Amino acid sequence: LLIHRPDALMDADEVAEAFTQLQAAGKVLSFGVSNFTPRQFELLHSRFPLTTNQIEANILHLDPFLDGTLDQLQQHRLTPQASSPLGGGALFGGEQTEQLVRIREVSSSLGEKYGLALDQLLLAWLLRHPSGIRPVLGTTKIERMQRAVKAANVEISREDWYTLWSASTGSRVP
């Protein structure tokens, strides 16, 4: 069970007590959170063991890679879940921002190299992260799930991972 978003009035002790009661009653096996900052996660995790933080993470939204969110989950040996792993579909539409154009160009070349379509390459890019990100796919179509499985079986190189990162940011990695 996930707490969907942080609450500015969250009392960590109250939440932990509710979690304890639900777990003791056999109603919930484990608990996680969604969209918590590292400090919010740490506060609640200090009162009750959490199993995940579901966050937005994708080639267009790099914040969790930089703000300590993925580092923290890796530190606790917890697996993050990535909502919107394909950027909410922005890369598949007709929008033409400089960032999207760069990512599409690099992805085209890397997709050929790995034998992956754009969606598969972007999933493989997420899965390459050492925190063990689990993408949350918003599909019920078996074909899309099969494509995701193929992406899970391809490990892109570190160099290619950073090539995609650079395409997203528009600058070289130092």
C-alpha positions as semicolon CSV with decimal commas, in nm:
position;residue;x (nm);y (nm);z (nm)
1;L;0,000;0,000;0,000
2;L;0,138;0,340;-0,094
3;I;0,070;0,678;0,056
4;H;0,017;0,857;-0,273
5;R;0,169;1,194;-0,186
6;P;0,327;1,369;0,110
7;D;0,109;1,563;0,352
8;A;0,251;1,879;0,509
9;L;0,057;1,791;0,826
10;M;0,175;1,429;0,836
11;D;0,244;1,307;1,189
12;A;0,492;1,023;1,136
13;D;0,397;0,857;1,465
14;E;0,026;0,851;1,371
15;V;0,100;0,709;1,028
16;A;0,331;0,445;1,177
17;E;0,061;0,345;1,427
18;A;-0,196;0,309;1,148
19;F;0,052;0,105;0,941
20;T;0,126;-0,118;1,240
21;Q;-0,245;-0,183;1,299
22;L;-0,316;-0,258;0,932
23;Q;-0,021;-0,493;0,909
24;A;-0,105;-0,669;1,237
25;A;-0,463;-0,722;1,114
26;G;-0,323;-0,888;0,800
27;K;-0,479;-0,627;0,574
28;V;-0,153;-0,502;0,421
29;L;0,174;-0,686;0,369
30;S;0,399;-0,382;0,325
31;F;0,393;-0,006;0,287
32;G;0,558;0,248;0,066
33;V;0,517;0,607;-0,036
34;S;0,485;0,801;-0,356
35;N;0,653;1,130;-0,445
36;F;0,819;1,176;-0,105
37;T;1,137;1,381;-0,084
38;P;1,437;1,208;0,072
39;R;1,375;1,386;0,405
40;Q;1,003;1,301;0,409
41;F;1,085;0,940;0,328
42;E;1,351;0,927;0,599
43;L;1,114;1,069;0,860
44;L;0,847;0,807;0,802
45;H;1,100;0,528;0,747
46;S;1,248;0,608;1,089
47;R;0,912;0,514;1,245
48;F;0,805;0,225;1,024
49;P;0,994;0,024;0,759
50;L;0,893;0,138;0,412
51;T;0,953;-0,076;0,104
52;T;0,958;0,179;-0,179
53;N;0,913;0,535;-0,297
54;Q;0,723;0,561;-0,624
55;I;0,860;0,866;-0,803
56;E;0,850;1,023;-1,145
57;A;1,172;0,921;-1,314
58;N;1,239;0,926;-1,686
59;I;1,468;1,074;-1,949
60;L;1,272;1,402;-1,930
61;H;1,258;1,415;-1,549
62;L;1,606;1,367;-1,405
63;D;1,549;1,520;-1,059
64;P;1,548;1,187;-0,867
65;F;1,892;1,110;-1,011
66;L;2,027;1,435;-0,868
67;D;1,830;1,518;-0,552
68;G;1,928;1,217;-0,341
69;T;1,606;1,020;-0,391
70;L;1,762;0,726;-0,578
71;D;2,077;0,741;-0,365
72;Q;1,869;0,711;-0,048
73;L;1,672;0,413;-0,175
74;Q;1,994;0,245;-0,284
75;Q;2,142;0,318;0,061
76;H;1,848;0,141;0,227
77;R;1,856;-0,137;-0,036
78;L;1,501;-0,051;-0,137
79;T;1,372;-0,065;-0,492
80;P;1,224;0,255;-0,637
81;Q;0,920;0,247;-0,860
82;A;0,915;0,487;-1,155
83;S;0,583;0,635;-1,253
84;S;0,563;0,786;-1,599
85;P;0,876;0,597;-1,711
86;L;0,826;0,708;-2,071
87;G;0,777;1,076;-1,991
88;G;0,400;1,073;-2,012
89;G;0,418;1,007;-2,385
90;A;0,581;1,342;-2,468
91;L;0,852;1,172;-2,673
92;F;0,595;1,002;-2,893
93;G;0,391;1,309;-2,983
94;G;0,448;1,584;-3,232
95;E;0,602;1,830;-2,987
96;Q;0,936;1,965;-3,109
97;T;1,130;2,115;-2,819
98;E;1,507;2,116;-2,851
99;Q;1,530;1,858;-2,573
100;L;1,284;1,621;-2,740
101;V;1,459;1,653;-3,076
102;R;1,799;1,574;-2,916
103;I;1,661;1,272;-2,732
104;R;1,483;1,137;-3,041
105;E;1,799;1,173;-3,253
106;V;2,024;0,998;-3,001
107;S;1,758;0,736;-2,931
108;S;1,725;0,657;-3,300
109;S;2,095;0,579;-3,328
110;L;2,113;0,385;-3,000
111;G;1,791;0,203;-3,078
112;E;1,947;0,067;-3,395
113;K;2,258;-0,036;-3,203
114;Y;2,059;-0,234;-2,945
115;G;1,772;-0,342;-3,168
116;L;1,521;-0,152;-2,955
117;A;1,236;0,084;-3,034
118;L;1,223;0,420;-2,855
119;D;1,001;0,298;-2,570
120;Q;1,221;-0,005;-2,513
121;L;1,542;0,197;-2,516
122;L;1,405;0,441;-2,259
123;L;1,296;0,155;-2,033
124;A;1,639;-0,008;-2,070
125;W;1,793;0,330;-1,980
126;L;1,594;0,341;-1,654
127;L;1,663;-0,023;-1,575
128;R;2,039;0,035;-1,610
129;H;2,044;0,246;-1,292
130;P;2,201;0,057;-0,998
131;S;1,906;0,132;-0,766
132;G;1,705;-0,129;-0,957
133;I;1,426;0,102;-1,072
134;R;1,099;-0,076;-1,146
135;P;0,904;0,110;-1,414
136;V;0,530;0,129;-1,355
137;L;0,372;0,075;-1,694
138;G;0,028;0,218;-1,751
139;T;-0,083;-0,040;-2,002
140;T;-0,299;-0,349;-2,022
141;K;-0,188;-0,432;-2,376
142;I;0,006;-0,756;-2,392
143;E;0,219;-0,630;-2,686
144;R;0,347;-0,337;-2,481
145;M;0,425;-0,565;-2,188
146;Q;0,617;-0,799;-2,418
147;R;0,815;-0,503;-2,552
148;A;0,899;-0,402;-2,195
149;V;1,022;-0,754;-2,121
150;K;1,259;-0,730;-2,417
151;A;1,389;-0,399;-2,281
152;A;1,449;-0,562;-1,944
153;N;1,679;-0,814;-2,110
154;V;1,909;-0,553;-2,264
155;E;2,176;-0,371;-2,066
156;I;2,292;-0,055;-2,234
157;S;2,651;0,050;-2,177
158;R;2,752;0,318;-1,931
159;E;2,871;0,536;-2,220
160;D;2,538;0,506;-2,399
161;W;2,349;0,573;-2,075
162;Y;2,535;0,902;-2,041
163;T;2,488;0,980;-2,408
164;L;2,111;0,975;-2,346
165;W;2,158;1,179;-2,028
166;S;2,350;1,442;-2,227
167;A;2,078;1,446;-2,491
168;S;1,825;1,522;-2,221
169;T;2,025;1,794;-2,046
170;G;2,176;1,948;-2,357
171;S;2,523;1,945;-2,203
172;R;2,813;1,707;-2,180
173;V;2,872;1,510;-1,865
174;P;3,193;1,637;-1,701
